[in-house]
Amino acid sequence: ERVTSLGKDWHRPCLKCEKCGKTLTSGGHAEHEGKPYCNHPCYAAMFGPKGFGRGGAESHTFK
């Protein structure tokens, strides 16, 4: 089955998050430099706002 995302056609199982490998849906993911990422947690942790309480992985760090 073919899906279109990021201006390209993909086999459904080939549209995966670049970081964790989770299979994505067309239009249901984020993009950075032409590569697909799942919205949470990968894109948010890698490219979202940084700092405590912002939803990234670092907000769960206890000191």
DRENPAVEX-773787 format. One record per atom (N, C-alpha, C, CB): residue in one letter; x, y, z. Coordinates in steps of 0.05 Angstrom, whole numbers, plus 5000, padded with zeros to 4 digits. Atoms other than C-alpha are relative to their C-alpha. Glycine has a CB too. Layout:
! residues N
aXYZ
...
END
This chain:
! residues 63
e501749765000
e500050005000
e501850255000
e498150005024
r498449765003
r502650694981
r498850235017
r500250084971
v500849764986
v502351315026
v501850234990
v500249965031
t498549775008
t504552015008
t500550185025
t498650164978
s499349834978
s508252435059
s502750144993
s500249855027
l497649855005
l513752965057
l500650034971
l502449865014
g499749975028
g512553034983
g501149764985
g501950234995
k499050255013
k514552314968
k497949785005
k502749915012
d501650244996
d511051644960
d501649805016
d499049884973
w498750204983
w512651115012
w498449745000
w500350115029
h501450244992
h510950385024
h499150055029
h501849744997
r500949944972
r506750415088
r502149915021
r497449865005
p498150074979
p511850005128
p502750154999
p500649704998
c497449855003
c517650445103
c499850285012
c500750024971
l500349734988
l514751095133
l500349965030
l497350134993
k499350054972
k518251035200
k501450245012
k501749755003
c498549794986
c520951505253
c503049944997
c499150005031
e497150035004
e528351625240
e501449925026
e501250254990
k498750054974
k529851565315
k499249735012
k499450225020
c500950244986
c525551005344
c499049784982
c497950075020
g500850205018
g523250635282
g497049945000
g501449755005
k502950044999
k515750685298
k498850064973
k498750185022
t501449955025
t511350625236
t498150245003
t498449744991
l501549754999
l508051295221
l497750004980
l501850244995
t502249975019
t501651505187
t500450264984
t497250015015
s499749765017
s501352005130
s498650235014
s498849954972
g501149774987
g500352685161
g499949995030
g497350054990
g500150034971
g500852415232
g502749995013
g498549755007
h497350004989
h508152575245
h501350274995
h501749774987
a498449755004
a513353125247
a502249954980
a501150105027
e497850035020
e518953265197
e502250195008
e498950074972
h497749834996
h525953535206
h502049934979
h501249965029
e498050045022
e530753635147
e499249774981
e502749955011
g501050205019
g526353195103
g499749725011
g501750004977
k500250274988
k526252605151
k497649995019
k502649925015
p502350024983
p520052355188
p500849925029
p498049804989
y499750074971
y519652315265
y497349985012
y501850215014
c502550004985
c514052115312
c499950265016
c499749745018
n500349754986
n511252735347
n501049985029
n497150095000
h499250044973
h512252455417
h500949715003
h497750065021
p498349804986
p517152305445
p502250114982
p501149885024
c497549945015
c522452345390
c500250294991
c500149824976
y499749735011
y521053005354
y500050215023
y497750074981
a500149824978
a519153365418
a502650015016
a497749945019
a497550014984
a525353125455
a502450104985
a500549715009
m497749925015
m530153255398
m500050294990
m500349824976
f500149745013
f527653905367
f498150205013
f499349964972
g501949824987
g522354195413
g501350185020
g497849835014
p498949824980
p523154715467
p501449855022
p497750175012
k498450134979
k528354545519
k499450125027
k503050024993
g500349904973
g527954615594
g497949855016
g499450294999
f501850144981
f524154365654
f497150074994
f500750065028
g502949955003
g516654275643
g499150064972
g499250225017
r500749945028
r516754365567
r499149754985
r502450134986
g501050245014
g514853645551
g502249824988
g498150084980
g497850175011
g521653395527
g500949805020
g502350184992
a499050214982
a525252805557
a501450125024
a501949824985
e498649884978
e529353275600
e498250105022
e501750234990
s501849914979
s523153495638
s499549795021
s497350094988
h500450224981
h523152815672
h502649945015
h499149764985
t497550044986
t530252895699
t499850115028
t502450134985
f500049914972
f530752925774
f502850055009
f498649795018
k497349924991
k536553275807
k500249985030
k500750284991
END
